[in-house]
């Protein structure tokens, strides 16, 4: 099962960008916006992880139930 690491790099990239935006907004005194950026970044990454876990469970189901 060859999985590429693109999803890991995407999640890491989103995390780095969100952290930078949070820091910049907090330094500017816009803490409320900084928290919103962090929350939105978390939700985006959460949806990405849910899709990956769904694919994993589908693959496991196909392997053990011998379905294609």
PDB file of N, CA, C and O in Angstrom:
ATOM      1  N   UNK A   1       0.836  -1.182   0.000  1.00  0.00           N
ATOM      2  CA  UNK A   1       0.000   0.000   0.000  1.00  0.00           C
ATOM      3  C   UNK A   1       0.879   1.243   0.000  1.00  0.00           C
ATOM      4  O   UNK A   1       1.231   1.752   1.064  1.00  0.00           O
ATOM      5  N   UNK A   2       1.225   1.720  -1.146  1.00  0.00           N
ATOM      6  CA  UNK A   2       2.091   2.901  -1.194  1.00  0.00           C
ATOM      7  C   UNK A   2       1.295   4.178  -0.910  1.00  0.00           C
ATOM      8  O   UNK A   2       0.448   4.583  -1.706  1.00  0.00           O
ATOM      9  N   UNK A   3       1.574   4.797   0.220  1.00  0.00           N
ATOM     10  CA  UNK A   3       0.959   6.075   0.550  1.00  0.00           C
ATOM     11  C   UNK A   3       2.012   7.157   0.416  1.00  0.00           C
ATOM     12  O   UNK A   3       3.134   7.004   0.899  1.00  0.00           O
ATOM     13  N   UNK A   4       1.656   8.238  -0.230  1.00  0.00           N
ATOM     14  CA  UNK A   4       2.601   9.337  -0.318  1.00  0.00           C
ATOM     15  C   UNK A   4       2.448  10.215   0.927  1.00  0.00           C
ATOM     16  O   UNK A   4       1.438  10.159   1.629  1.00  0.00           O
ATOM     17  N   UNK A   5       3.439  10.996   1.168  1.00  0.00           N
ATOM     18  CA  UNK A   5       3.463  11.804   2.384  1.00  0.00           C
ATOM     19  C   UNK A   5       2.963  13.227   2.130  1.00  0.00           C
ATOM     20  O   UNK A   5       3.214  14.132   2.926  1.00  0.00           O
ATOM     21  N   UNK A   6       2.260  13.413   1.024  1.00  0.00           N
ATOM     22  CA  UNK A   6       1.748  14.747   0.706  1.00  0.00           C
ATOM     23  C   UNK A   6       0.811  15.266   1.788  1.00  0.00           C
ATOM     24  O   UNK A   6       0.860  16.447   2.132  1.00  0.00           O
ATOM     25  N   UNK A   7      -0.036  14.404   2.325  1.00  0.00           N
ATOM     26  CA  UNK A   7      -1.000  14.834   3.342  1.00  0.00           C
ATOM     27  C   UNK A   7      -0.274  15.301   4.606  1.00  0.00           C
ATOM     28  O   UNK A   7      -0.686  16.273   5.239  1.00  0.00           O
ATOM     29  N   UNK A   8       0.798  14.612   4.966  1.00  0.00           N
ATOM     30  CA  UNK A   8       1.554  15.009   6.154  1.00  0.00           C
ATOM     31  C   UNK A   8       2.185  16.376   5.937  1.00  0.00           C
ATOM     32  O   UNK A   8       2.159  17.222   6.831  1.00  0.00           O
ATOM     33  N   UNK A   9       2.753  16.597   4.753  1.00  0.00           N
ATOM     34  CA  UNK A   9       3.357  17.893   4.467  1.00  0.00           C
ATOM     35  C   UNK A   9       2.305  18.998   4.387  1.00  0.00           C
ATOM     36  O   UNK A   9       2.570  20.129   4.794  1.00  0.00           O
ATOM     37  N   UNK A  10       1.114  18.686   3.869  1.00  0.00           N
ATOM     38  CA  UNK A  10       0.043  19.678   3.822  1.00  0.00           C
ATOM     39  C   UNK A  10      -0.388  20.068   5.233  1.00  0.00           C
ATOM     40  O   UNK A  10      -0.567  21.251   5.525  1.00  0.00           O
ATOM     41  N   UNK A  11      -0.554  19.085   6.099  1.00  0.00           N
ATOM     42  CA  UNK A  11      -0.963  19.366   7.474  1.00  0.00           C
ATOM     43  C   UNK A  11       0.114  20.173   8.198  1.00  0.00           C
ATOM     44  O   UNK A  11      -0.189  21.119   8.924  1.00  0.00           O
ATOM     45  N   UNK A  12       1.380  19.787   7.992  1.00  0.00           N
ATOM     46  CA  UNK A  12       2.472  20.536   8.613  1.00  0.00           C
ATOM     47  C   UNK A  12       2.533  21.962   8.078  1.00  0.00           C
ATOM     48  O   UNK A  12       2.767  22.899   8.842  1.00  0.00           O
ATOM     49  N   UNK A  13       2.327  22.135   6.786  1.00  0.00           N
ATOM     50  CA  UNK A  13       2.328  23.470   6.192  1.00  0.00           C
ATOM     51  C   UNK A  13       1.215  24.336   6.724  1.00  0.00           C
ATOM     52  O   UNK A  13       1.422  25.513   7.020  1.00  0.00           O
ATOM     53  N   UNK A  14       0.034  23.761   6.849  1.00  0.00           N
ATOM     54  CA  UNK A  14      -1.085  24.510   7.413  1.00  0.00           C
ATOM     55  C   UNK A  14      -0.772  24.906   8.851  1.00  0.00           C
ATOM     56  O   UNK A  14      -1.064  26.027   9.268  1.00  0.00           O
ATOM     57  N   UNK A  15      -0.181  23.991   9.603  1.00  0.00           N
ATOM     58  CA  UNK A  15       0.176  24.293  10.990  1.00  0.00           C
ATOM     59  C   UNK A  15       1.176  25.427  11.093  1.00  0.00           C
ATOM     60  O   UNK A  15       1.038  26.303  11.948  1.00  0.00           O
ATOM     61  N   UNK A  16       2.180  25.422  10.234  1.00  0.00           N
ATOM     62  CA  UNK A  16       3.188  26.483  10.256  1.00  0.00           C
ATOM     63  C   UNK A  16       2.579  27.827   9.873  1.00  0.00           C
ATOM     64  O   UNK A  16       2.850  28.843  10.513  1.00  0.00           O
ATOM     65  N   UNK A  17       1.759  27.828   8.828  1.00  0.00           N
ATOM     66  CA  UNK A  17       1.129  29.082   8.389  1.00  0.00           C
ATOM     67  C   UNK A  17       0.188  29.621   9.458  1.00  0.00           C
ATOM     68  O   UNK A  17       0.183  30.823   9.728  1.00  0.00           O
ATOM     69  N   UNK A  18      -0.605  28.750  10.069  1.00  0.00           N
ATOM     70  CA  UNK A  18      -1.530  29.183  11.112  1.00  0.00           C
ATOM     71  C   UNK A  18      -0.757  29.726  12.317  1.00  0.00           C
ATOM     72  O   UNK A  18      -1.149  30.734  12.906  1.00  0.00           O
ATOM     73  N   UNK A  19       0.336  29.059  12.679  1.00  0.00           N
ATOM     74  CA  UNK A  19       1.136  29.535  13.814  1.00  0.00           C
ATOM     75  C   UNK A  19       1.730  30.910  13.530  1.00  0.00           C
ATOM     76  O   UNK A  19       1.745  31.774  14.407  1.00  0.00           O
ATOM     77  N   UNK A  20       2.214  31.113  12.318  1.00  0.00           N
ATOM     78  CA  UNK A  20       2.777  32.420  11.960  1.00  0.00           C
ATOM     79  C   UNK A  20       1.704  33.504  11.965  1.00  0.00           C
ATOM     80  O   UNK A  20       1.922  34.599  12.483  1.00  0.00           O
ATOM     81  N   UNK A  21       0.544  33.193  11.386  1.00  0.00           N
ATOM     82  CA  UNK A  21      -0.543  34.174  11.366  1.00  0.00           C
ATOM     83  C   UNK A  21      -1.019  34.492  12.769  1.00  0.00           C
ATOM     84  O   UNK A  21      -1.313  35.646  13.080  1.00  0.00           O
ATOM     85  N   UNK A  22      -1.096  33.478  13.619  1.00  0.00           N
ATOM     86  CA  UNK A  22      -1.517  33.684  15.002  1.00  0.00           C
ATOM     87  C   UNK A  22      -0.539  34.615  15.720  1.00  0.00           C
ATOM     88  O   UNK A  22      -0.951  35.534  16.428  1.00  0.00           O
ATOM     89  N   UNK A  23       0.752  34.370  15.534  1.00  0.00           N
ATOM     90  CA  UNK A  23       1.761  35.201  16.184  1.00  0.00           C
ATOM     91  C   UNK A  23       1.706  36.641  15.695  1.00  0.00           C
ATOM     92  O   UNK A  23       1.773  37.575  16.495  1.00  0.00           O
ATOM     93  N   UNK A  24       1.586  36.823  14.388  1.00  0.00           N
ATOM     94  CA  UNK A  24       1.538  38.176  13.832  1.00  0.00           C
ATOM     95  C   UNK A  24       0.298  38.913  14.333  1.00  0.00           C
ATOM     96  O   UNK A  24       0.385  40.067  14.753  1.00  0.00           O
ATOM     97  N   UNK A  25      -0.848  38.250  14.288  1.00  0.00           N
ATOM     98  CA  UNK A  25      -2.076  38.906  14.740  1.00  0.00           C
ATOM     99  C   UNK A  25      -2.030  39.216  16.233  1.00  0.00           C
ATOM    100  O   UNK A  25      -2.527  40.255  16.667  1.00  0.00           O
ATOM    101  N   UNK A  26      -1.446  38.336  17.007  1.00  0.00           N
ATOM    102  CA  UNK A  26      -1.354  38.575  18.451  1.00  0.00           C
ATOM    103  C   UNK A  26      -0.422  39.751  18.737  1.00  0.00           C
ATOM    104  O   UNK A  26      -0.698  40.553  19.630  1.00  0.00           O
ATOM    105  N   UNK A  27       0.674  39.861  17.992  1.00  0.00           N
ATOM    106  CA  UNK A  27       1.595  40.984  18.171  1.00  0.00           C
ATOM    107  C   UNK A  27       0.944  42.309  17.771  1.00  0.00           C
ATOM    108  O   UNK A  27       1.289  43.360  18.313  1.00  0.00           O
ATOM    109  N   UNK A  28       0.013  42.261  16.832  1.00  0.00           N
ATOM    110  CA  UNK A  28      -0.688  43.466  16.404  1.00  0.00           C
ATOM    111  C   UNK A  28      -1.815  43.840  17.353  1.00  0.00           C
ATOM    112  O   UNK A  28      -2.438  44.890  17.195  1.00  0.00           O
ATOM    113  N   UNK A  29      -2.081  42.992  18.335  1.00  0.00           N
ATOM    114  CA  UNK A  29      -3.153  43.283  19.280  1.00  0.00           C
ATOM    115  C   UNK A  29      -4.507  42.775  18.840  1.00  0.00           C
ATOM    116  O   UNK A  29      -5.525  43.141  19.428  1.00  0.00           O
ATOM    117  N   UNK A  30      -4.542  41.959  17.843  1.00  0.00           N
ATOM    118  CA  UNK A  30      -5.801  41.393  17.328  1.00  0.00           C
ATOM    119  C   UNK A  30      -5.944  39.960  17.817  1.00  0.00           C
ATOM    120  O   UNK A  30      -5.989  39.031  17.011  1.00  0.00           O
ATOM    121  N   UNK A  31      -6.017  39.775  19.118  1.00  0.00           N
ATOM    122  CA  UNK A  31      -6.046  38.426  19.686  1.00  0.00           C
ATOM    123  C   UNK A  31      -7.298  37.654  19.284  1.00  0.00           C
ATOM    124  O   UNK A  31      -7.244  36.436  19.108  1.00  0.00           O
ATOM    125  N   UNK A  32      -8.413  38.343  19.139  1.00  0.00           N
ATOM    126  CA  UNK A  32      -9.646  37.645  18.756  1.00  0.00           C
ATOM    127  C   UNK A  32      -9.509  37.035  17.360  1.00  0.00           C
ATOM    128  O   UNK A  32      -9.907  35.893  17.129  1.00  0.00           O
ATOM    129  N   UNK A  33      -8.940  37.812  16.433  1.00  0.00           N
ATOM    130  CA  UNK A  33      -8.724  37.283  15.085  1.00  0.00           C
ATOM    131  C   UNK A  33      -7.707  36.149  15.106  1.00  0.00           C
ATOM    132  O   UNK A  33      -7.832  35.183  14.352  1.00  0.00           O
ATOM    133  N   UNK A  34      -6.706  36.264  15.964  1.00  0.00           N
ATOM    134  CA  UNK A  34      -5.697  35.209  16.067  1.00  0.00           C
ATOM    135  C   UNK A  34      -6.333  33.901  16.514  1.00  0.00           C
ATOM    136  O   UNK A  34      -5.994  32.832  16.006  1.00  0.00           O
ATOM    137  N   UNK A  35      -7.248  33.987  17.457  1.00  0.00           N
ATOM    138  CA  UNK A  35      -7.925  32.774  17.919  1.00  0.00           C
ATOM    139  C   UNK A  35      -8.822  32.192  16.825  1.00  0.00           C
ATOM    140  O   UNK A  35      -8.918  30.972  16.689  1.00  0.00           O
ATOM    141  N   UNK A  36      -9.475  33.052  16.051  1.00  0.00           N
ATOM    142  CA  UNK A  36     -10.312  32.570  14.957  1.00  0.00           C
ATOM    143  C   UNK A  36      -9.479  31.879  13.888  1.00  0.00           C
ATOM    144  O   UNK A  36      -9.885  30.851  13.348  1.00  0.00           O
ATOM    145  N   UNK A  37      -8.314  32.442  13.583  1.00  0.00           N
ATOM    146  CA  UNK A  37      -7.429  31.816  12.589  1.00  0.00           C
ATOM    147  C   UNK A  37      -7.009  30.440  13.069  1.00  0.00           C
ATOM    148  O   UNK A  37      -6.996  29.485  12.293  1.00  0.00           O
ATOM    149  N   UNK A  38      -6.664  30.334  14.349  1.00  0.00           N
ATOM    150  CA  UNK A  38      -6.266  29.041  14.900  1.00  0.00           C
ATOM    151  C   UNK A  38      -7.414  28.044  14.846  1.00  0.00           C
ATOM    152  O   UNK A  38      -7.205  26.882  14.496  1.00  0.00           O
ATOM    153  N   UNK A  39      -8.608  28.473  15.183  1.00  0.00           N
ATOM    154  CA  UNK A  39      -9.770  27.586  15.152  1.00  0.00           C
ATOM    155  C   UNK A  39     -10.071  27.116  13.738  1.00  0.00           C
ATOM    156  O   UNK A  39     -10.349  25.936  13.521  1.00  0.00           O
ATOM    157  N   UNK A  40     -10.020  28.020  12.783  1.00  0.00           N
ATOM    158  CA  UNK A  40     -10.295  27.653  11.389  1.00  0.00           C
ATOM    159  C   UNK A  40      -9.228  26.689  10.866  1.00  0.00           C
ATOM    160  O   UNK A  40      -9.547  25.736  10.156  1.00  0.00           O
ATOM    161  N   UNK A  41      -7.966  26.935  11.214  1.00  0.00           N
ATOM    162  CA  UNK A  41      -6.894  26.019  10.817  1.00  0.00           C
ATOM    163  C   UNK A  41      -7.090  24.641  11.414  1.00  0.00           C
ATOM    164  O   UNK A  41      -6.869  23.632  10.744  1.00  0.00           O
ATOM    165  N   UNK A  42      -7.506  24.592  12.677  1.00  0.00           N
ATOM    166  CA  UNK A  42      -7.771  23.310  13.325  1.00  0.00           C
ATOM    167  C   UNK A  42      -8.891  22.554  12.631  1.00  0.00           C
ATOM    168  O   UNK A  42      -8.788  21.345  12.425  1.00  0.00           O
ATOM    169  N   UNK A  43      -9.959  23.254  12.269  1.00  0.00           N
ATOM    170  CA  UNK A  43     -11.096  22.605  11.601  1.00  0.00           C
ATOM    171  C   UNK A  43     -10.683  22.066  10.226  1.00  0.00           C
ATOM    172  O   UNK A  43     -11.083  20.966   9.847  1.00  0.00           O
ATOM    173  N   UNK A  44      -9.891  22.833   9.487  1.00  0.00           N
ATOM    174  CA  UNK A  44      -9.434  22.382   8.168  1.00  0.00           C
ATOM    175  C   UNK A  44      -8.603  21.108   8.304  1.00  0.00           C
ATOM    176  O   UNK A  44      -8.809  20.143   7.567  1.00  0.00           O
ATOM    177  N   UNK A  45      -7.663  21.111   9.252  1.00  0.00           N
ATOM    178  CA  UNK A  45      -6.822  19.928   9.457  1.00  0.00           C
ATOM    179  C   UNK A  45      -7.667  18.755   9.950  1.00  0.00           C
ATOM    180  O   UNK A  45      -7.422  17.614   9.559  1.00  0.00           O
ATOM    181  N   UNK A  46      -8.643  19.017  10.789  1.00  0.00           N
ATOM    182  CA  UNK A  46      -9.515  17.955  11.287  1.00  0.00           C
ATOM    183  C   UNK A  46     -10.265  17.287  10.142  1.00  0.00           C
ATOM    184  O   UNK A  46     -10.376  16.061  10.111  1.00  0.00           O
ATOM    185  N   UNK A  47     -10.780  18.076   9.198  1.00  0.00           N
ATOM    186  CA  UNK A  47     -11.466  17.494   8.044  1.00  0.00           C
ATOM    187  C   UNK A  47     -10.514  16.666   7.189  1.00  0.00           C
ATOM    188  O   UNK A  47     -10.895  15.614   6.676  1.00  0.00           O
ATOM    189  N   UNK A  48      -9.277  17.135   7.034  1.00  0.00           N
ATOM    190  CA  UNK A  48      -8.299  16.373   6.265  1.00  0.00           C
ATOM    191  C   UNK A  48      -8.021  15.033   6.938  1.00  0.00           C
ATOM    192  O   UNK A  48      -7.937  14.007   6.263  1.00  0.00           O
ATOM    193  N   UNK A  49      -7.879  15.034   8.250  1.00  0.00           N
ATOM    194  CA  UNK A  49      -7.604  13.800   8.981  1.00  0.00           C
ATOM    195  C   UNK A  49      -8.794  12.857   8.909  1.00  0.00           C
ATOM    196  O   UNK A  49      -8.614  11.646   8.787  1.00  0.00           O
ATOM    197  N   UNK A  50     -10.003  13.393   8.983  1.00  0.00           N
ATOM    198  CA  UNK A  50     -11.199  12.552   8.905  1.00  0.00           C
ATOM    199  C   UNK A  50     -11.256  11.843   7.555  1.00  0.00           C
ATOM    200  O   UNK A  50     -11.597  10.662   7.493  1.00  0.00           O
ATOM    201  N   UNK A  51     -10.926  12.548   6.476  1.00  0.00           N
ATOM    202  CA  UNK A  51     -10.924  11.924   5.149  1.00  0.00           C
ATOM    203  C   UNK A  51      -9.867  10.823   5.087  1.00  0.00           C
ATOM    204  O   UNK A  51     -10.124   9.755   4.531  1.00  0.00           O
ATOM    205  N   UNK A  52      -8.687  11.069   5.647  1.00  0.00           N
ATOM    206  CA  UNK A  52      -7.631  10.056   5.634  1.00  0.00           C
ATOM    207  C   UNK A  52      -8.019   8.831   6.460  1.00  0.00           C
ATOM    208  O   UNK A  52      -7.744   7.702   6.052  1.00  0.00           O
ATOM    209  N   UNK A  53      -8.648   9.035   7.605  1.00  0.00           N
ATOM    210  CA  UNK A  53      -9.078   7.911   8.439  1.00  0.00           C
ATOM    211  C   UNK A  53     -10.191   7.139   7.745  1.00  0.00           C
ATOM    212  O   UNK A  53     -10.245   5.912   7.834  1.00  0.00           O
ATOM    213  N   UNK A  54     -11.076   7.845   7.056  1.00  0.00           N
ATOM    214  CA  UNK A  54     -12.131   7.172   6.307  1.00  0.00           C
ATOM    215  C   UNK A  54     -11.540   6.287   5.214  1.00  0.00           C
ATOM    216  O   UNK A  54     -11.989   5.159   5.014  1.00  0.00           O
ATOM    217  N   UNK A  55     -10.539   6.797   4.511  1.00  0.00           N
ATOM    218  CA  UNK A  55      -9.873   5.985   3.490  1.00  0.00           C
ATOM    219  C   UNK A  55      -9.184   4.775   4.109  1.00  0.00           C
ATOM    220  O   UNK A  55      -9.215   3.682   3.543  1.00  0.00           O
ATOM    221  N   UNK A  56      -8.564   4.969   5.268  1.00  0.00           N
ATOM    222  CA  UNK A  56      -7.904   3.861   5.955  1.00  0.00           C
ATOM    223  C   UNK A  56      -8.907   2.777   6.332  1.00  0.00           C
ATOM    224  O   UNK A  56      -8.656   1.595   6.097  1.00  0.00           O
ATOM    225  N   UNK A  57     -10.040   3.168   6.914  1.00  0.00           N
ATOM    226  CA  UNK A  57     -11.049   2.183   7.299  1.00  0.00           C
ATOM    227  C   UNK A  57     -11.629   1.475   6.080  1.00  0.00           C
ATOM    228  O   UNK A  57     -11.922   0.281   6.140  1.00  0.00           O
ATOM    229  N   UNK A  58     -11.796   2.199   4.978  1.00  0.00           N
ATOM    230  CA  UNK A  58     -12.304   1.566   3.753  1.00  0.00           C
ATOM    231  C   UNK A  58     -11.300   0.546   3.236  1.00  0.00           C
ATOM    232  O   UNK A  58     -11.689  -0.531   2.784  1.00  0.00           O
ATOM    233  N   UNK A  59     -10.021   0.871   3.299  1.00  0.00           N
ATOM    234  CA  UNK A  59      -8.989  -0.076   2.857  1.00  0.00           C
ATOM    235  C   UNK A  59      -8.964  -1.304   3.755  1.00  0.00           C
ATOM    236  O   UNK A  59      -8.857  -2.426   3.261  1.00  0.00           O
ATOM    237  N   UNK A  60      -9.059  -1.110   5.060  1.00  0.00           N
ATOM    238  CA  UNK A  60      -9.084  -2.244   5.990  1.00  0.00           C
ATOM    239  C   UNK A  60     -10.306  -3.112   5.742  1.00  0.00           C
ATOM    240  O   UNK A  60     -10.216  -4.340   5.762  1.00  0.00           O
ATOM    241  N   UNK A  61     -11.441  -2.480   5.508  1.00  0.00           N
ATOM    242  CA  UNK A  61     -12.668  -3.223   5.226  1.00  0.00           C
ATOM    243  C   UNK A  61     -12.513  -4.044   3.946  1.00  0.00           C
ATOM    244  O   UNK A  61     -12.930  -5.201   3.888  1.00  0.00           O
ATOM    245  N   UNK A  62     -11.911  -3.437   2.922  1.00  0.00           N
ATOM    246  CA  UNK A  62     -11.727  -4.160   1.657  1.00  0.00           C
ATOM    247  C   UNK A  62     -10.753  -5.325   1.806  1.00  0.00           C
ATOM    248  O   UNK A  62     -10.927  -6.367   1.173  1.00  0.00           O
ATOM    249  N   UNK A  63      -9.740  -5.154   2.632  1.00  0.00           N
ATOM    250  CA  UNK A  63      -8.753  -6.226   2.816  1.00  0.00           C
ATOM    251  C   UNK A  63      -9.356  -7.407   3.563  1.00  0.00           C
ATOM    252  O   UNK A  63      -9.176  -8.553   3.151  1.00  0.00           O
ATOM    253  N   UNK A  64     -10.061  -7.149   4.641  1.00  0.00           N
ATOM    254  CA  UNK A  64     -10.546  -8.244   5.478  1.00  0.00           C
ATOM    255  C   UNK A  64     -11.866  -8.851   5.000  1.00  0.00           C
ATOM    256  O   UNK A  64     -12.192  -9.984   5.354  1.00  0.00           O
ATOM    257  N   UNK A  65     -12.618  -8.108   4.205  1.00  0.00           N
ATOM    258  CA  UNK A  65     -13.871  -8.649   3.671  1.00  0.00           C
ATOM    259  C   UNK A  65     -13.724  -9.063   2.218  1.00  0.00           C
ATOM    260  O   UNK A  65     -14.688  -9.500   1.589  1.00  0.00           O
ATOM    261  N   UNK A  66     -12.514  -8.923   1.685  1.00  0.00           N
ATOM    262  CA  UNK A  66     -12.191  -9.327   0.314  1.00  0.00           C
ATOM    263  C   UNK A  66     -13.139  -8.699  -0.700  1.00  0.00           C
ATOM    264  O   UNK A  66     -13.640  -9.377  -1.597  1.00  0.00           O
ATOM    265  N   UNK A  67     -13.378  -7.413  -0.554  1.00  0.00           N
ATOM    266  CA  UNK A  67     -14.171  -6.674  -1.498  1.00  0.00           C
ATOM    267  C   UNK A  67     -13.260  -5.742  -2.277  1.00  0.00           C
ATOM    268  O   UNK A  67     -12.199  -5.343  -1.799  1.00  0.00           O
ATOM    269  N   UNK A  68     -13.696  -5.397  -3.502  1.00  0.00           N
ATOM    270  CA  UNK A  68     -12.892  -4.453  -4.263  1.00  0.00           C
ATOM    271  C   UNK A  68     -13.599  -3.146  -4.434  1.00  0.00           C
ATOM    272  O   UNK A  68     -13.061  -2.230  -5.056  1.00  0.00           O
TER     273      UNK A  68
END
